[in-house]
Structures are given as C-alpha cells and as structure tokens.
C-alpha cells in the first residue's frame, strides 16, 4: 500500500479506535483536538510516526487524508475545509445533522474529485457483512421483513450526546447504523414512522433511559422495524437482527454468538467503550484499509457518500416523525440529489 499521511481530527473514543487502525496500516498520523488531548494521545503511540499539532492548517499541510472523529455538529465545517484543501475525507457517522449539510459535503467531494467515506463501521462487522453477502446472494429471496435492534448504556461520557440539537439524539446518533443496514438490504425508504420515549435533553440523570422505535417502508414494499436503547450503566451492549424473505430467515444475536466485545481505547471516561471483534481483525481496520486502498487507486469502498446522505435523510425523517407523531414521506432520493438537497 502507498504511503499514507493521515490527519486525525479528534482525540476521543472513536479517534482512539481509528488510530490503531491507521498505525497498523503504516500511516503517518497527525492529531488535532480542541480539548487538549491530542498531545496525550500522540504520546501513547510514541513508537509510531504520530504527532500532535494545534491548528487545522498545520494538520492539512501534513495530510493527504483527513479523518473526522469529532462531535456530529462539527462534521460539516471540518469536512468542507478538508475537501476544499483537496484532501480525501473519512467522516464519522452521521455525516451531518441535516440532509442539506450532508448533501453539500457529498457534492463538494464530488466536485473536488476526492473521496468522502461515511464511517458506517457496522457494515464491516463480521455478522453484518455476512448478512449483507447472504442477502445479495439471494439466500432468503427478496427481503420482506427486517428487524434490527441495538442497545447499550446511555453515552454520558460526553455531554453533547444527550443534547439532540448537537447529536440528533438516539435516532440520528445511535440508530443510524441500523437504518443504514435496513436500506442496504431492502433498498431506498419512502415512508418513516418513529417514536422516542424517555430522556431527550441535556444533563441526563444517572440511570437515564431513552428508547427509539422506527418503522421503515421501502420502495420495494419491504418493511423494517428498528429499535434502539440507551439505558442504565449496567445495560450490556447488544445487537440483534432478523431478515425474512420468501426463501428463508437470517438472524443473529450478539449475546448468543459473541462476535465482538466492548474494549476501552486507552484512557477513557467511565463506561465509554468501543465494540471490537476478538474473532477477526478490528472492523475499524477493515474499514480504513478499504478506504486507504481506494484513495491509492483501488476499488471504491463499500460505503458511498450517497449512502451517508441517505442514512441522514432517513434518520432526520424519523426525528421529524417522532416530533409530530405522524409518518413522514421520504422524498425520492434521485429527485432531491438532482436538486442538490
């Protein structure tokens, strides 16, 4: 693989999951963080070519790839700055808090001739990759009914998670993973109906619980039911899926067949952890290797900028449905893409 110069923006939990992948790929990494943790994180990787800087221009000068691992409300501006500088961009999910901003990011990358990877890492977890391959191979026929769940402790280690104006709340932050998988398996979504219950404001109390439920109607006629839970500190991280079609059913429960465990990435606040697989290589490594290969002339990554935009479109529609109590009709992606929305 060609030499990689990576600018990693952020030094929190997800940055600490990405950094080992970049060093495993032999990248030279420059870290920038506004919270003062970049120097500390770089010092933990003293045996690698990792250093901290203290301004975005310095990071861009040292990078050909920029990896945005910051809170969601900062993604749009940082990604556009990197794209304007001609850098390829990995951006943590969700791409942005609005469809307009997400589409602007995708349009800017296309116009600049650079790649924009929405970091939907769940597509790279072994069980979900196997599900995707099996559905694509016709193992169950055309998907008819999908059910996906995701639960874990309330993310109190960073205050912005609990503020829907900054994170989008459980629907846009946590559940976007499974909304993306549902669209991947059953196609574009035309109707969304959602509910959110529990704590939906900053400063969650100890033991706060938030649940989100989303029902998707796909253009194919398939129906997906997606459940997300942010729960008390002792709630184990768990994911499940069940995909049914005329020729069979595919299902998985992470607690019944453990394909991953939640690991800390260096020093971290109490409760913060990143799911990693002990059975295969890190899905973050798989994801970033695929992106690195693409920016050096290899095949396109399995996740496109459009995938990231559509995931935001579905999640934002779900948030609107939860707010109003009414189903939301999703605009035709092709029409809104042509309109630049």
DRENRO-213568 format. One record per residue: residue in three letters; x, y, z of N, C-alpha, C in turn. Coordinates in steps of 0.001 Angstrom, whole numbers, plus 500000, padded with zeros to 6 digits. Example, Ala and Ser with C-alpha at 12.3 -4.5 7.8 and 13.67 -1.06 7.14 Angstrom:
! residues 2
SITE   rest      nc1      nc2      nc3     cac1     cac2     cac3      cc1      cc2      cc3
SITE    ALA   513190   494310   507800   512300   495500   507800   513200   496700   507800
SITE    SER   512850   497750   507080   513670   498940   507140   512900   500030   507870
***
This chain:
! residues 341
SITE   rest      nc1      nc2      nc3     cac1     cac2     cac3      cc1      cc2      cc3
SITE    UNK   500842   498814   500000   500000   500000   500000   500881   501242   500000
SITE    UNK   500461   502285   499239   501232   503516   499163   501289   504196   500529
SITE    UNK   502285   505070   500700   502414   505800   501953   501161   506626   502214
SITE    UNK   500784   506709   503477   499593   507445   503879   499969   508524   504880
SITE    UNK   499494   509730   504649   499631   510825   505597   498228   511201   506047
SITE    UNK   497904   510866   507274   496540   510985   507780   496465   512080   508831
SITE    UNK   495498   512959   508671   495187   513955   509687   493976   513496   510474
SITE    UNK   494152   513172   511737   493080   512683   512597   492583   513840   513449
SITE    UNK   491328   514239   513229   490762   515348   513993   489882   514763   515087
SITE    UNK   490289   514999   516331   489588   514440   517479   490496   513496   518229
SITE    UNK   490281   513403   519548   491086   512509   520382   490219   511776   521391
SITE    UNK   488922   511637   521068   488002   510946   521959   487920   509464   521657
SITE    UNK   486794   508854   522064   486658   507410   521975   486803   506858   520572
SITE    UNK   486138   507471   519593   486187   506908   518246   487544   507184   517601
SITE    UNK   488179   508296   517941   489527   508546   517435   490492   507483   517960
SITE    UNK   490281   507039   519205   491144   506016   519775   490862   504636   519192
SITE    UNK   489740   504481   518494   489502   503248   517739   490124   503325   516356
SITE    UNK   490134   504525   515764   490692   504685   514424   492217   504704   514429
SITE    UNK   492815   505318   515442   494263   505491   515429   495035   504167   515346
SITE    UNK   494683   503125   516116   495417   501861   515967   495299   501265   514565
SITE    UNK   494160   501502   513915   493999   501003   512548   494946   501733   511606
SITE    UNK   495034   503051   511745   495935   503808   510867   497392   503405   511095
SITE    UNK   497793   503222   512351   499190   502829   512583   499449   501416   512073
SITE    UNK   498443   500530   512162   498606   499182   511614   498796   499218   510106
SITE    UNK   498240   500240   509462   498387   500399   508018   499670   501139   507651
SITE    UNK   500463   501497   508647   501734   502167   508391   501616   503646   508095
SITE    UNK   500492   504247   508468   500277   505663   508162   501094   506562   509086
SITE    UNK   501471   507701   508556   501982   508797   509370   500769   509610   509807
SITE    UNK   500580   509781   511102   499340   510371   511618   499631   511667   512361
SITE    UNK   498854   512676   512021   498897   513958   512719   497554   514147   513413
SITE    UNK   497578   514453   514713   496346   514556   515504   496104   516008   515902
SITE    UNK   494838   516424   515774   494401   517752   516210   493159   517574   517072
SITE    UNK   493143   518239   518213   491966   518188   519083   491856   519486   519856
SITE    UNK   490640   520017   519927   490441   521286   520627   490370   521112   522136
SITE    UNK   490310   519867   522627   490181   519644   524072   491520   519431   524763
SITE    UNK   492605   519575   524018   493926   519447   524626   494423   518026   524768
SITE    UNK   493677   517047   524247   494066   515648   524414   494935   515098   523280
SITE    UNK   495169   515889   522237   495943   515385   521105   497361   515021   521513
SITE    UNK   498011   515861   522317   499384   515579   522733   499446   514301   523553
SITE    UNK   498474   514134   524442   498460   512934   525284   498248   511683   524442
SITE    UNK   497312   511748   523499   497061   510580   522660   498285   510258   521813
SITE    UNK   498920   511269   521235   500120   511036   520429   501231   510401   521260
SITE    UNK   501337   510809   522525   502400   510265   523386   502209   508780   523642
SITE    UNK   500976   508281   523549   500721   506860   523757   501165   506023   522558
SITE    UNK   501478   506685   521453   501902   505989   520232   503297   506465   519828
SITE    UNK   504150   506619   520832   505488   507160   520603   506317   506280   519678
SITE    UNK   506002   504968   519634   506790   504069   518780   506389   504164   517313
SITE    UNK   505303   504904   517019   504843   505081   515646   505093   506514   515188
SITE    UNK   504840   506753   513918   505018   508094   513359   503740   508895   513597
SITE    UNK   503532   509290   514842   502333   510009   515262   502757   511273   516002
SITE    UNK   502156   512385   515626   502467   513631   516315   501206   514473   516419
SITE    UNK   501210   515420   517349   500088   516330   517535   500432   517700   516975
SITE    UNK   499415   518380   516465   499542   519778   516055   498403   520547   516718
SITE    UNK   498426   521869   516549   497474   522680   517291   496690   523639   516404
SITE    UNK   496696   523381   515096   495861   524190   514202   495453   523351   513000
SITE    UNK   494295   523666   512440   493824   522931   511275   494741   523130   510065
SITE    UNK   495236   524350   509786   496178   524487   508665   497402   523590   508795
SITE    UNK   497941   523467   510021   499099   522588   510208   498731   521143   509895
SITE    UNK   497555   520708   510342   497125   519340   510073   496943   519117   508571
SITE    UNK   496299   520059   507889   496063   519897   506452   497375   519886   505678
SITE    UNK   498338   520688   506113   499636   520721   505431   500346   519374   505498
SITE    UNK   500070   518599   506535   500772   517336   506746   499976   516120   506285
SITE    UNK   498794   516333   505658   497881   515220   505402   497435   515161   503946
SITE    UNK   497218   513941   503479   496510   513731   502210   495124   513151   502458
SITE    UNK   494927   512594   503649   493640   512054   504087   493308   512681   505434
SITE    UNK   492058   513101   505592   491609   513651   506869   490512   512749   507430
SITE    UNK   490638   512385   508699   489695   511506   509385   489008   512326   510476
SITE    UNK   487722   512624   510270   486970   513488   511178   486299   512627   512246
SITE    UNK   486826   512682   513458   486318   511898   514594   485914   512841   515720
SITE    UNK   485054   513770   515400   484638   514815   516326   483127   514737   516536
SITE    UNK   482569   515508   517481   481119   515510   517661   480379   515880   516371
SITE    UNK   479187   515330   516223   478444   515420   514969   478257   516849   514491
SITE    UNK   477969   517773   515390   477661   519144   514977   478853   519866   514365
SITE    UNK   480064   519282   514457   481256   519896   513857   481630   519277   512511
SITE    UNK   480985   518175   512127   481408   517430   510938   481383   518266   509673
SITE    UNK   480282   518980   509461   480060   519689   508202   481192   520667   507903
SITE    UNK   481487   521543   508851   482511   522570   508622   483892   521954   508444
SITE    UNK   484238   520987   509290   485565   520383   509197   485749   519619   507892
SITE    UNK   484738   518863   507487   484842   518106   506241   484952   519041   505048
SITE    UNK   484176   520115   505036   484251   521053   503913   485619   521724   503847
SITE    UNK   486211   522055   504992   487560   522645   504994   488568   521661   504406
SITE    UNK   488464   520391   504797   489396   519383   504291   489200   519151   502799
SITE    UNK   487947   519080   502363   487653   518872   500937   488147   520060   500121
SITE    UNK   487941   521276   500627   488404   522482   499918   489917   522474   499755
SITE    UNK   490614   521822   500678   492071   521703   500589   492501   520532   499717
SITE    UNK   491529   519827   499125   491843   518709   498234   492171   517415   498942
SITE    UNK   491714   517275   500176   492021   516062   500942   490861   515068   500847
SITE    UNK   491183   513786   500764   490172   512742   500921   489715   512744   502374
SITE    UNK   488446   512404   502607   487881   512545   503949   487157   511270   504385
SITE    UNK   487500   510804   505593   486685   509852   506340   485938   510673   507377
SITE    UNK   484619   510513   507456   483842   511272   508430   482978   510320   509238
SITE    UNK   483103   510410   510543   482287   509554   511407   480802   509788   511140
SITE    UNK   480028   508757   511446   478588   508864   511278   478000   509698   512410
SITE    UNK   476842   510327   512170   476280   510629   510862   477084   511736   510194
SITE    UNK   476992   511794   508862   477745   512833   508162   477446   514219   508715
SITE    UNK   476182   514487   508983   475775   515817   509443   474430   515700   510133
SITE    UNK   473946   516812   510665   472668   516823   511364   471493   517114   510440
SITE    UNK   471760   517572   509213   470689   517849   508262   471030   517233   506913
SITE    UNK   469980   516973   506125   470191   516421   504790   470914   517434   503908
SITE    UNK   470561   518698   504034   471193   519732   503209   472701   519761   503453
SITE    UNK   473117   519716   504715   474547   519732   505015   475229   518466   504524
SITE    UNK   474608   517314   504724   475206   516063   504261   475361   516055   502750
SITE    UNK   474324   516513   502042   474405   516550   500585   475449   517550   500115
SITE    UNK   475578   518661   500836   476610   519643   500485   478004   519024   500605
SITE    UNK   478223   518232   501619   479508   517551   501788   479766   516590   500632
SITE    UNK   478747   515806   500275   478895   514851   499171   479141   515570   497853
SITE    UNK   478398   516650   497604   478567   517406   496366   479957   518031   496284
SITE    UNK   480435   518564   497416   481755   519201   497425   482845   518182   497131
SITE    UNK   482731   516985   497702   483735   515949   497455   483739   515538   495992
SITE    UNK   482552   515385   495424   482475   515001   494010   483081   516079   493123
SITE    UNK   482769   517342   493412   483298   518441   492607   484813   518554   492734
SITE    UNK   485346   518231   493911   486790   518331   494145   487549   517103   493667
SITE    UNK   486824   516051   493313   487486   514821   492873   488158   514054   493987
SITE    UNK   487608   514177   495196   488152   513431   496331   487076   512488   496868
SITE    UNK   487509   511500   497640   486578   510547   498223   486088   511038   499582
SITE    UNK   484801   510801   499832   484212   511056   501138   483617   509743   501627
SITE    UNK   484171   509205   502718   483688   507944   503283   482884   508212   504545
SITE    UNK   481574   507958   504535   480821   507966   505798   481212   506717   506584
SITE    UNK   481670   506893   507810   482236   505767   508557   481133   504937   509212
SITE    UNK   480359   504241   508380   479316   503331   508864   479971   501977   509143
SITE    UNK   480677   501893   510260   481538   500742   510522   480753   499457   510732
SITE    UNK   479466   499547   511086   478685   498322   511297   478662   497466   510033
SITE    UNK   478740   498071   508874   478795   497286   507627   480017   496371   507588
SITE    UNK   481028   496679   508398   482277   495912   508390   482347   494891   509520
SITE    UNK   481379   494881   510427   481360   493859   511461   481015   492512   510829
SITE    UNK   481666   491444   511241   481527   490158   510539   480084   489690   510357
SITE    UNK   479255   489786   511398   477878   489288   511277   477088   490085   510248
SITE    UNK   477279   491404   510224   476536   492237   509288   477077   492087   507870
SITE    UNK   478391   491906   507747   478963   491644   506424   478452   490319   505874
SITE    UNK   478350   489301   506754   477822   488003   506314   476348   488120   505930
SITE    UNK   475580   488887   506708   474166   489114   506380   474033   489778   505011
SITE    UNK   474822   490809   504794   474767   491531   503518   475091   490614   502357
SITE    UNK   476143   489817   502499   476543   488899   501426   475456   487853   501169
SITE    UNK   474850   487344   502257   473830   486311   502098   472588   486845   501397
SITE    UNK   472176   488054   501759   471012   488657   501106   471318   488943   499643
SITE    UNK   472515   489466   499376   472902   489750   497988   472960   488485   497150
SITE    UNK   473295   487361   497775   473376   486086   497059   472016   485416   496893
SITE    UNK   470957   486050   497437   469617   485504   497268   469249   484412   498240
SITE    UNK   469957   484322   499376   469709   483227   500320   468281   483221   500860
SITE    UNK   467675   484394   501024   466304   484447   501545   465312   484963   500504
SITE    UNK   465777   485134   499270   464932   485765   498273   464894   487271   498515
SITE    UNK   463914   487953   497963   463792   489397   498161   463376   489680   499600
SITE    UNK   464142   490478   500346   463790   490735   501748   462384   491315   501867
SITE    UNK   461628   490797   502828   460256   491258   503043   460097   491973   504377
SITE    UNK   460678   491409   505439   460561   491990   506778   461924   491921   507451
SITE    UNK   462370   493058   507986   463640   493136   508703   463383   493665   510112
SITE    UNK   464138   493146   511054   464088   493671   512418   465526   493799   512910
SITE    UNK   465889   494996   513375   467239   495251   513876   467143   495975   515206
SITE    UNK   467963   495557   516177   467974   496213   517477   469408   496524   517891
SITE    UNK   469538   497539   518735   470862   497967   519234   470633   498600   520603
SITE    UNK   471325   498111   521607   471147   498665   522949   472480   498728   523673
SITE    UNK   472579   499695   524576   473772   499868   525384   473544   500987   526375
SITE    UNK   474521   501239   527214   474359   502255   528252   474256   503649   527651
SITE    UNK   473570   504534   528347   473427   505920   527911   474822   506542   527808
SITE    UNK   475153   507196   526692   476517   507720   526497   476761   509006   527287
SITE    UNK   476938   508866   528581   477120   510034   529448   478562   510531   529492
SITE    UNK   479503   509813   528821   480915   510199   528916   481223   511492   528159
SITE    UNK   480307   511925   527267   480475   513206   526583   479122   513918   526609
SITE    UNK   479041   515136   527109   477744   515778   527338   476942   516046   526070
SITE    UNK   477601   516169   524924   476867   516532   523707   475944   515420   523229
SITE    UNK   476224   514159   523585   475378   513060   523137   473924   513252   523566
SITE    UNK   473710   513733   524783   472362   513830   525336   471593   515036   524820
SITE    UNK   472235   515902   524065   471584   517103   523531   471204   516853   522076
SITE    UNK   469914   516644   521774   469522   516345   520389   469933   517415   519385
SITE    UNK   470076   518668   519842   470485   519723   518913   471936   519567   518481
SITE    UNK   472724   518801   519235   474138   518591   518924   474420   517211   518343
SITE    UNK   473655   516204   518787   473905   514821   518340   472818   514276   517427
SITE    UNK   471632   514914   517451   470476   514359   516768   469687   513401   517629
SITE    UNK   470213   513092   518831   469526   512165   519707   469722   510720   519276
SITE    UNK   469016   509819   519935   469218   508394   519696   468911   508000   518264
SITE    UNK   467932   508635   517630   467550   508253   516270   468670   508545   515282
SITE    UNK   469291   509708   515405   470301   510139   514429   471690   509650   514814
SITE    UNK   471966   509540   516095   473308   509136   516508   473470   507618   516543
SITE    UNK   472692   506946   517383   472886   505507   517563   472200   504682   516474
SITE    UNK   470936   505002   516198   470134   504138   515336   470451   504281   513857
SITE    UNK   471236   505296   513489   471584   505477   512080   472335   504263   511540
SITE    UNK   473050   503532   512407   473729   502310   511966   472734   501319   511365
SITE    UNK   471646   501067   512103   470694   500053   511668   469759   500577   510585
SITE    UNK   469502   501885   510571   468748   502466   509467   469527   502297   508165
SITE    UNK   470838   502461   508242   471696   502259   507072   471679   500806   506622
SITE    UNK   471761   499873   507570   471737   498446   507211   470397   498082   506578
SITE    UNK   469299   498599   507125   467983   498304   506563   467890   498774   505118
SITE    UNK   468371   499974   504852   468343   500475   503470   469268   499662   502569
SITE    UNK   470432   499262   503082   471361   498456   502307   470704   497153   501862
SITE    UNK   469948   496528   502756   469372   495214   502467   468084   495292   501664
SITE    UNK   467238   496284   501954   465892   496320   501369   465661   497484   500420
SITE    UNK   466658   498355   500242   466535   499423   499266   466034   500729   499861
SITE    UNK   465883   501728   498992   465524   503073   499433   464203   503082   500200
SITE    UNK   464104   504058   501105   462971   504172   502022   462038   505278   501548
SITE    UNK   460719   505008   501559   459748   506004   501101   458860   506534   502225
SITE    UNK   458846   505864   503374   457958   506285   504465   458592   505880   505800
SITE    UNK   458510   506784   506762   459124   506570   508073   458119   506928   509157
SITE    UNK   458001   506070   510141   457158   506355   511317   457992   506028   512545
SITE    UNK   458118   506970   513472   459033   506791   514598   458450   507323   515896
SITE    UNK   458940   506782   517000   458623   507258   518339   459895   507258   519172
SITE    UNK   459999   508204   520078   461084   508234   521057   460456   508405   522428
SITE    UNK   460947   507648   523390   460468   507727   524760   461658   507880   525706
SITE    UNK   461416   508511   526840   462458   508644   527847   463166   509984   527766
SITE    UNK   464389   510015   528272   465146   511264   528404   465601   511760   527032
SITE    UNK   465299   513041   526742   465642   513622   525438   466140   515048   525610
SITE    UNK   467035   515274   526517   467533   516615   526815   468929   516510   527402
SITE    UNK   469664   517641   527425   470996   517613   528047   470925   517227   529525
SITE    UNK   472080   516930   530087   472236   516619   531508   471369   515450   531950
SITE    UNK   471577   514267   531365   470776   513115   531779   471095   512712   533214
SITE    UNK   470085   512337   533976   470352   511859   535336   470957   510465   535300
SITE    UNK   471562   510053   536390   472093   508692   536487   470960   507698   536251
SITE    UNK   471209   506720   535391   470188   505728   535095   469189   506145   534038
SITE    UNK   469457   507240   533338   468536   507706   532298   468356   506643   531217
SITE    UNK   467155   506587   530668   466829   505638   529607   466142   506387   528458
SITE    UNK   466573   506097   527250   465906   506593   526046   465714   505424   525099
SITE    UNK   464524   505313   524533   464266   504273   523535   463736   504920   522265
SITE    UNK   464127   504370   521142   463629   504829   519853   463111   503645   519053
SITE    UNK   461996   503836   518397   461422   502820   517530   461136   503447   516182
SITE    UNK   461585   502798   515107   461381   503317   513751   460846   502199   512869
SITE    UNK   459780   502486   512136   459256   501566   511136   459478   502197   509764
SITE    UNK   460191   501472   508909   460507   501944   507565   459690   501175   506537
SITE    UNK   459133   501882   505582   458547   501244   504407   459476   501523   503229
SITE    UNK   459950   500467   502601   460891   500593   501498   460149   500657   500174
SITE    UNK   460781   501243   499176   460175   501317   497841   459876   499933   497298
SITE    UNK   460613   498934   497745   460406   497551   497296   459149   496931   497884
SITE    UNK   458572   497576   498919   457452   497008   499643   457861   496347   500944
SITE    UNK   459152   496152   501160   459636   495579   502411   459373   496536   503571
SITE    UNK   459303   495972   504770   459101   496751   505986   460219   496413   506964
SITE    UNK   460807   497450   507553   461858   497259   508562   461426   497868   509883
SITE    UNK   461713   497148   510974   461451   497637   512325   462804   497760   513024
SITE    UNK   463125   498968   513491   464421   499241   514100   464197   499757   515521
SITE    UNK   464864   499152   516484   464753   499539   517889   466120   499937   518415
SITE    UNK   466180   501063   519106   467411   501497   519762   467159   501812   521217
SITE    UNK   468134   501495   522073   468013   501768   523504   469312   502362   524022
SITE    UNK   469195   503489   524729   470254   503984   525604   469751   503746   527011
SITE    UNK   470450   502933   527793   469922   502527   529081   470838   502805   530245
SITE    UNK   470556   502177   531393   471338   502414   532603   472749   501859   532479
SITE    UNK   473641   502229   533396   475056   501851   533280   475315   500351   533187
SITE    UNK   474423   499528   533771   474673   498091   533748   474027   497386   532553
SITE    UNK   473484   498145   531602   472875   497517   530423   473977   497031   529482
SITE    UNK   474064   495742   529203   475108   495246   528299   474888   495735   526869
SITE    UNK   475977   495917   526149   475865   496243   524728   475374   495000   523977
SITE    UNK   474330   495182   523164   473744   494043   522466   473171   494495   521132
SITE    UNK   473367   493684   520110   472737   493916   518817   472076   492627   518344
SITE    UNK   470972   492784   517628   470321   491633   517006   469823   492028   515630
SITE    UNK   469669   491033   514760   468964   491266   513502   468229   490000   513097
SITE    UNK   467169   490204   512325   466379   489121   511755   465874   489604   510406
SITE    UNK   466264   488910   509347   465857   489268   507987   465084   488098   507392
SITE    UNK   463852   488371   506968   462983   487318   506443   462592   487624   505003
SITE    UNK   462576   486568   504198   462134   486651   502813   461400   485383   502447
SITE    UNK   460931   485262   501211   460147   484083   500830   460929   482780   500888
SITE    UNK   462267   482869   500886   463069   481640   500867   463789   481343   502169
SITE    UNK   463526   482132   503213   464182   481810   504467   464354   482998   505384
SITE    UNK   465039   482745   506513   465267   483754   507547   466735   483717   507955
SITE    UNK   467311   484874   508146   468668   485008   508670   468587   485800   509967
SITE    UNK   469200   485302   511038   469124   486016   512300   470418   485891   513081
SITE    UNK   470609   486832   513978   471838   486881   514778   471545   487630   516069
SITE    UNK   472129   487169   517167   472049   487843   518459   473464   487884   519017
SITE    UNK   473983   489076   519250   475376   489197   519683   475628   488547   521036
SITE    UNK   474602   488424   521870   474815   487795   523173   474793   486275   523092
SITE    UNK   474201   485751   522015   474159   484298   521841   475386   483788   521095
SITE    UNK   475901   484615   520188   477092   484253   519408   477988   485477   519392
SITE    UNK   478851   485569   520383   479627   486790   520575   480673   486950   519484
SITE    UNK   480447   487945   518623   481410   488251   517573   482244   489462   517912
SITE    UNK   481976   490071   519074   482735   491247   519466   482649   491386   520980
SITE    UNK   483478   492246   521523   483355   492655   522914   483683   494129   522990
SITE    UNK   483225   494794   524025   483453   496225   524162   484774   496452   524872
SITE    UNK   485674   497149   524194   487012   497397   524713   487246   498887   524901
SITE    UNK   488017   499240   525910   488457   500618   526063   489584   500895   525074
SITE    UNK   489702   502132   524676   490787   502558   523793   491670   503522   524579
SITE    UNK   492637   502984   525319   493473   503840   526152   492661   504373   527329
SITE    UNK   493031   505528   527841   492294   506118   528944   490992   506679   528415
SITE    UNK   489904   506477   529173   488609   506954   528722   487706   507165   529919
SITE    UNK   486664   507989   529764   485722   508192   530858   485018   506893   531220
SITE    UNK   484486   506858   532430   483794   505664   532918   482663   505266   531970
SITE    UNK   482659   503994   531607   481566   503470   530790   481796   503550   529301
SITE    UNK   482730   504398   528856   482933   504540   527421   483698   503341   526889
SITE    UNK   483214   502772   525811   483897   501644   525193   483522   501548   523737
SITE    UNK   484329   500867   522975   484108   500702   521549   484000   499215   521270
SITE    UNK   482926   498762   520599   482836   497331   520287   483908   496919   519291
SITE    UNK   484639   495898   519629   485679   495357   518770   485485   493848   518666
SITE    UNK   485939   493255   517578   485775   491821   517401   487044   491078   517787
SITE    UNK   486964   490119   518717   488137   489309   519044   488298   488132   518092
SITE    UNK   487308   487904   517221   487337   486745   516336   487998   487046   515004
SITE    UNK   487980   488286   514603   488581   488707   513338   489368   489984   513609
SITE    UNK   489924   490560   512559   490590   491840   512757   489547   492905   513098
SITE    UNK   490015   494000   513658   489130   495105   514005   488349   495565   512779
SITE    UNK   487023   495729   512891   486266   496249   511754   486685   497666   511386
SITE    UNK   487246   498400   512338   487763   499728   512023   488983   499615   511106
SITE    UNK   489809   498612   511340   490941   498373   510454   490458   497957   509063
SITE    UNK   489470   497072   509002   488925   496654   507705   488383   497851   506944
SITE    UNK   487635   498685   507639   487030   499875   507039   488087   500830   506491
SITE    UNK   489084   501145   507316   490078   502137   506912   491060   501566   505893
SITE    UNK   491340   500265   505938   492156   499652   504888   491459   499768   503530
SITE    UNK   490159   499495   503515   489400   499596   502267   489435   501019   501721
SITE    UNK   489290   502005   502614   489346   503403   502186   490740   503767   501699
SITE    UNK   491767   503339   502423   493146   503640   502021   493449   503052   500653
SITE    UNK   492951   501841   500397   493162   501232   499080   492469   502048   497993
SITE    UNK   491278   502561   498305   490523   503332   497299   491232   504640   496951
SITE    UNK   491787   505327   497945   492422   506613   497652   493765   506438   496957
SITE    UNK   494271   505213   496941   495520   504954   496230   495275   504154   494949
SITE    UNK   494047   504247   494428   493762   503667   493117   493016   502361   493118
SITE    UNK   492627   501855   494286   491909   500585   494358   490411   500759   494165
SITE    UNK   489644   499681   494388   488190   499740   494220   487541   500713   495193
SITE    UNK   486363   501199   494829   485622   502105   495701   485221   501382   496989
SITE    UNK   485167   502089   498122   484714   501464   499376   483268   500993   499259
SITE    UNK   482890   500077   500122   481517   499548   500088   480492   500567   500564
SITE    UNK   480931   501624   501242   480031   502693   501677   480332   503937   500854
SITE    UNK   479321   504487   500208   479496   505672   499368   479015   506924   500093
SITE    UNK   479387   508078   499547   478890   509336   500113   477367   509371   500056
SITE    UNK   476792   508841   498970   475331   508824   498870   474714   507988   499988
SITE    UNK   475353   506877   500348   474861   506065   501453   474783   506901   502733
SITE    UNK   475799   507708   502959   475799   508552   504148   474693   509583   504119
SITE    UNK   474464   510178   502941   473388   511163   502803   472031   510510   503048
SITE    UNK   471814   509347   502465   470519   508680   502606   470272   508237   504042
SITE    UNK   471324   507823   504740   471160   507460   506149   470717   508681   506953
SITE    UNK   471313   509833   506669   470888   511055   507345   469445   511390   506974
SITE    UNK   469090   511226   505700   467721   511524   505262   466700   510688   506055
SITE    UNK   466982   509401   506214   466058   508519   506936   466010   508895   508415
SITE    UNK   467169   509136   509020   467226   509453   510444   466542   510777   510749
SITE    UNK   466739   511770   509899   466093   513070   510101   464578   512948   509923
SITE    UNK   464152   512146   508962   462715   511898   508794   462149   511218   510034
SITE    UNK   462910   510283   510609   462470   509617   511832   462333   510619   512975
SITE    UNK   463287   511533   513088   463220   512539   514147   462000   513441   513966
SITE    UNK   461692   513779   512721   460507   514602   512451   459232   513838   512779
SITE    UNK   459186   512565   512439   458021   511746   512760   457837   511628   514274
SITE    UNK   458932   511419   514989   458844   511317   516444   458354   512635   517052
SITE    UNK   458751   513753   516461   458339   515067   516981   456858   515318   516763
SITE    UNK   456362   514942   515579   454976   515255   515225   453998   514137   515562
SITE    UNK   454507   512914   515708   453632   511774   515914   453006   511248   514642
SITE    UNK   453433   511777   513509   452873   511385   512213   453944   510740   511343
SITE    UNK   453544   509828   510442   454521   509296   509494   455032   510387   508560
SITE    UNK   456245   510198   508066   456875   511151   507151   457173   510442   505841
SITE    UNK   456736   511056   504760   457054   510530   503433   458446   511020   503043
SITE    UNK   459312   510111   502663   460660   510483   502251   460657   510867   500778
SITE    UNK   461333   511972   500475   461438   512398   499084   462237   511381   498289
SITE    UNK   461956   511298   496991   462705   510419   496097   464162   510839   496117
SITE    UNK   465095   509966   496544   466499   510348   496620   467062   510885   495310
SITE    UNK   466633   510327   494188   467161   510774   492900   466747   512199   492598
SITE    UNK   465493   512547   492963   464988   513884   492706   465720   514906   493578
SITE    UNK   465842   514590   494889   466495   515535   495784   467989   515644   495517
SITE    UNK   468594   514561   495048   470014   514609   494692   470229   515547   493510
SITE    UNK   469333   515470   492525   469443   516351   491363   469232   517806   491758
SITE    UNK   468409   518021   492791   468148   519382   493272   469247   519877   494215
SITE    UNK   470186   518979   494566   471265   519352   495468   470853   519434   496911
SITE    UNK   469809   518679   497289   469295   518714   498670   469600   517425   499389
***
